[in-house]
């Protein structure tokens, strides 16, 4: 059984939580200094206690305001001294304010009635904190997330919450998962309304990450305000995990497909005869007058009682070598970052499509950016997984080793291999003298992405510099 998920709490914080605390502290300071007869009968310890309480309320309010205006930094695991945390929501601060007024009035007027009301209000506040602490002690949390996903695609993450208490249920448990990347931190929240004793429930939230690379999950914070909402207690579980986001795959546009096929036809290659028919089997059909009798499929003929012919389609097992010149200046503009992502998506899509078309074709990739990445393989899933892992973590850079890598690639590949150089440079190419008739070059800095790749949703996923956070979508079943 799964519970519903809440929207991301990071983008919907209460902007008045800190203002109320600062206002209460300011009012108490004005009353203390402007109305001296209120505190004239206090003892010195009472004065120090009052000043310390006002300073604490004001400091917590300022910290809340600053936290709403600034991005919350990621706290390293070695700085988390305890698993259990306590915060007071806005309702709790209002409740404490009323209690403080009652206590101050009781001390000034010497009335036991006000002191009794203060004591009656303090009881629920303490009981609220103890009940939430007891529920959190019985919580066991687990996360199930995919190890790999595609850029811009929606994928689910499961949160499993177990109640280890033998008698009492867990109520209104909010589970907030943290998704971390060096340049940003995301939060996704799942709400479990009730978990019965000794049972488990599963909640699901969905992520759409618009940047490729490695993301880390954790820690998971489980919190609750049940039953009165005056005190929020939380417990932190480390539960580390990570996911690789691959470059987005698309379909090569028809005009560029024809261009690449035309370049392939210009490469001279020898295909040895491996049998009577060296094309791929396509389908079976009835024998017609003029067909080659040597293509008759005798088993199907005997089964159906009529002549059945085998059809073949032309298969050319072309090998392909791609040299990716992933150059990006420092500092880089947003448009230059988009060209880098386009280059990675195009190379990944090209190798996947070529692997599907040429079953036995051999594929090679040499990418140069901040580092050098070399890959060789074929179009099956086991080989492409290592390709996607490398492209997910590959970063653009000065690409100083591009001349040596291109020279080495031309020396090691056969004369029948098509060589394609994909570059993001706007300036002159440092390997211009190496470009011969067997090398085709594609400069992505001068091409519209929609003319090169098409996607299922008809759009190109762009990097937004003003919104660096990938999109978080939460939902439940």
N, C-alpha and C positions, 0 to 999 in steps of 0.2 A: 504494500500500500504506500502510495507516495502523497506527499503534501505539496501545497502550492508554494511558489517562490515569490519573494518580494522584489521590487525594483532595487536598483543599486542605491545604497544609502549614501555613498560618497557625494553624489550630485544633488542630493535633496536634504541637506542638513538644515536644522532649525536655526535661522539667523538670529532669533531673539533669545536663545538660551543664555548666551553670555551677557547680553544687554541687561536682562532682568537682574542678574547677580550684581553687576556693577552698579545698577540703579539702587538696589537695596543697600549696598555698602555706602554709596554716596549719601543716601537719606539718613542712615545711622550716624555718619560722621557729622552731618549738619545738625542733627538733634543733639549730639553729644557736646558740640562746641557752642551752639547758639542757644541752647536751653540748659543752662548749667544746673538749675535746681533739680533736674531729673537725676543727675549722677552725683549730686553734692553729698548725699548720705552714704555713698559706696565706700567700701574699704579699699585700700591700695591693691590687694590681689584682684578685686572685682574690676577695677579700672584696667589692669593689665590683661585680664581675661577678655574683657569687652574689646579692647584694642586689637588683640590677637585674632579674635573671631571676625571682626570687621575686615582686617587685613587679609585673612584667609578667603573670605567670601569675594572680596575684590580681586584678589590674585586669580582665583579659579575662574571668575568671569572674564578677565582679560585673556587668560589662556584659552578659553573657549572661543573668544572672538578671533584671536590670532589663528587658532586652528581652523576656523571656517574660512579665513581669507587665504591661508597658505596651504599648499599640498602637504599632506601628512607624510613625513619621511618613514622609510622602512626601518624598523627597530631590529638590529642584529640579534640573533638567537642568544648570544652570550650576555646580552644586556637584559634579557627577560628573566628577572630574578625569581618570579613566581608565576604559577599558572593561573592563579585566581586574582581577579581585578574587580573593583567596585567603582561605579560612577553614579552620580545623582542626576536624574533628568530634571527638566524644567518643573514638572509637577512636584517633584521632591523638594526642590528649592523653595517653591511657594509654601509647601507644607512646613518646611523648617522655619520659614519666615514667620508663619502664624504661631508656631511653637515658641519662637524667640520672643515675640510680642507678649504672649501669655506669661512666659517665665519672667520677663522684665516687669510686667504689671504686677505679678504676684510678689516679686521682691520689693517693689516700691510701695504697694498698698498693704502689704502684710495680710493678704486674704488667702485663706486655704482653699477657697473654691477655685480660684484661678490656677493654683498650684496642682489641684486635683485634675482639672481639665488638661493641664500640660502633661501630667503623668499618663492620663488616658490616651493622649495623642502620641506620646513617645512609644507606647506599647506596640501599636500596629507598625510603626516605622521599624522597630527592631525585629518584630516577627516577620515582616516582609523580607528583610535581608537574610534571616536565618532559613526561611523556607526556600528561597532561591539558591542559597549555598548548599542545602541538602540535596536539591534536585541535581545540581551540577556535579555533585560527588558521584552520582549514579550514572553519568553519561559516558557512553563509549561511541566515538565518532570514527568513520572511515570514508575515504573518497575513492571513487573509481573514475579515472579520466583516461581518454585515449592517449597513446604515446606519440601519435603523429596526426596532423590535420592539415588542411589546405588553407591557404591565405584567402580570407574573405568568405569562407564557408561556415555555416552554422553547425556546431557539434555540441552534444550534451555532456554534462558532467554530473555524475550521481553522488549524492551525499547520503550515507547510511548512518542513522542514529539509533543506538541500542539503549534501552532502559534496563539497567541491571537491578533495579529495586524489586524485591519480591512482592510488595503489597501496593505501594502508591504509584500513581501514574505521573508522567511528566507533562507539564502544561506550558504552552506558549514558549517554546524553545526556538530562539532565532540563531541560525548558523550562518556566520559570515566567513566566506572563503576569500583568501587573498591570492591574486594572480600577479606575479612580480616580473618585471623586466627592468634592466638598468636605468632606462629613461622614464619609467612610469610604474605606478602601482594601481591595480584595479581591485574592486570589491564586488562580490556577488552574494546576495543574502537569500536564504531559504528558511521558511517558517514552518515549524512543526506544531500544530495546534494541540495535539494530544498523542502521547505514546504510552500505551498500556504497559503494566508491569511485565518484565521479562519478555518483551517483544522488541522488534526492530521495524523501522519504517524508512523508506527511501524517498528523498526529494531530489528533484532534477532542476538544474539551471543550465542555460545555453549560452555559449560564447561565440562571438564572431570577431576574430582577431585580424586586423587589417595590416599587420606588419609581420613579416616572416622572421624567423629566428627561434631562439630558445626562451621559453617562458617557464617560470618556476611557480609551483603551487605551494601554499602554506605560509604562515600557520593558519589553522582554523580556529575561529573564536566562537564559542557557544555562549549565549547570554540569555537572560530571562528577567522580566520584571514582575512575574506572577507572584501574588494575586492582586496587589494594590497599585503597582506601577510607581511606587515611591523610591525604590532602590533598584538599580540594575547591577546584578552580579554576573560576571563572565568568567569563563575558563578557556585557556588557550591550549590547543593541541598542535604540536609541531607538524607531524604527518607530511613530510616533504615529498614532492613529486615534480615532474617536469614534462613538457610537451614541446615537440618540434613543429614549427609552422612552415610548410613548404611554399615555394613560389606558386602563384596562381597559374593553373593550366587553362589554355584556350585552344581554339582551332585556328590553324594558319589560314589566312584569307586566300581565296582562289587565285588571285593574280600573283601573289608571292609563291604559292605552290607551283604554278606554272613556270615562274622564273627559276625556282630551285630545280624543277624537273628538267628544264632546258639546260641548265648548267650541268646537270648530271649526264645528259645525253652527249655533251661535248667531251666528256672524259672517256678516253679509249680504254676498253677493258676486254679481257678474254674470259669467256665463260665455257668451261669444259663441258663436253657432252657426257651426261651421266646416265643416259638411257635413251629409249626411243622418244619418250616425252619428258622434257626437262622443265615443263611448266607445272603449275599447281593444279590439282584436281579441283573442279568447280561444282559440277552437278551432273545428274543423269537425265537423259531425255530419250525419246523414241528415235530409232534409226530412220534417216531420210536418204533419199536417192542422192548419190554423190558424196556421201560421208565416207571417211576412211574406215575400212573394215577392221583395221588393227586397233581401233579405239572401242570396239564392242566389249561390253562388260558381260561376260558369259554367265556369271552367277545370277545376275538380275534377269538376264534373258531366259535362263532355265526356270526361274521362279515365276515370271510373268507370262511366259509362253510367246513372247515377241522380242524382236531385236531391240536392245537397250544400248545406247551409246554413252560413253564418258566424255564430258566436256572439260576443257582445261582453259585457264586464263593465263595470260602472259605474266611471268614472274621474273623480275630482274633484281637479284640480290646485290644491290649497290651498297658499298661501305661508305661511311660518312665520317669525316673528322671536322669538328667545330673548334675553333680557337676563339675564346671569348676575351676580348680586350676591355675589361671593366674599369675604365679610367674615370675618376671623379676628382675634381680639384678641391683644394682646401682653402677657405670654407666653401661648402657646396650650397647652391641655390636649390629651392624646392623643385624646380623643373629638372635639374640635373639628377636629383634623387629619384624622380619619376622615371627618367630614362634608364637608370640602373635597374629598377624593378621591372621595367618593360623588357630589358635585355635578358634577365634571368627567367622571366615567364616565357619569352619567345624561345630561348634555348631549351628549356625543359619541355615545352610543347612540341618543338621540332623533333627532339630525340624520341619522345613518346610516339608521335605519329610515324616517324620513320621506322621505329621498331615494330609497329603493328603492320606496316606495309611490307617490310622486308623481314621475313621470318628468320632467315639465317644471316642477315646483314650484320656487319660488325660496326659498332659505333664508338667514337672516341671524342672526348672533350678535354680541352686544356684551357683552364680559366686563370687569368692573371688579374689581381687587384692589390689588396693589402698583402695577400699571400698567393701562393700558387696551388691550384687544385687540378689534379689529373684523374681521369676516369676512363675506363675501357670496359665495354660489355656489349650485351645484346638487349633486345626489347622485351625480355620476360621480366616478371615482377621482382624476382629475387635480385636481378642485376640493377634495376631501376631504383630500388630502395636506397642503395648506397649513393646513387647519383643525387637523389632528392635530399638525403641527409647532408651531403656536401654543399649543395646550393642553398639550403636553408641557413647555413651558418657562414656562407661566403660573404665577404665585405669588399666593397669597391675601394680603390685607393690609387696611388700613383702609377701602378702597373709598370714598374721600371724593367721588369724581366720579360716583357712581351716579345722583344726581338729574339732573344735566345730561345724562348718557348716555341715561337713560330718556326724558327730555323730547325729546331729539334723535331718538331712535328712533321715538317716537309721531308726530313731525312728518313724518318722511321716509317711513314706510311707508304703504301705501294703506289705505283703510278695510276692504278685504277680507282683510287680513293678520291672522292670529291672532298675538297677542302673549302670550308666556309669560315670567313673571319667576320665576327660580329663585334663591332666597336661602338663605344659611346663618346669618342673624341670629337670635339668641334674643331680642333686645330689640325695641323699637318700630321700625317701618320709617320712615325719613326721607322716603320718597316716598309716604306713605299717601294724600295728596290727589290723586295722579296715577293711582290705581287706579280705573279705570272698568269698565263692563260688557264692553268689548272686551279687557281685560287679565285674564289668569288668573295667579294667584300660587301658587307651590309652595315651602313652607318645609321644607327638608330637615332642620332641626334637631329636628323633631318626628316624624320618620318612621323606621320600621325599614327598614334597607337591603334586607332580604330581601323586604319587601312592595313594593318599588319596582323592583328589578332582579333578574333571575335569570341565573345563569351556567352554563356547560356542566358545571362540576364541582360545582354546587350550593352554592357557598360564596362569601362575600364576602372579598376580599383586604384585610385590615386592616393598618394601620401599627403595628408593635410598638415602643414607645419603648425597651424594655429590650434589644431586639435590632435595632439600627439597620442592621446589615449585611444587604443582600439575600442571598438564598440562592445558593450556588454548587454546582452539581452537575457532576461530571466523569465522563466516560465515554469509551469508545473503541470502534472497530470493527475 
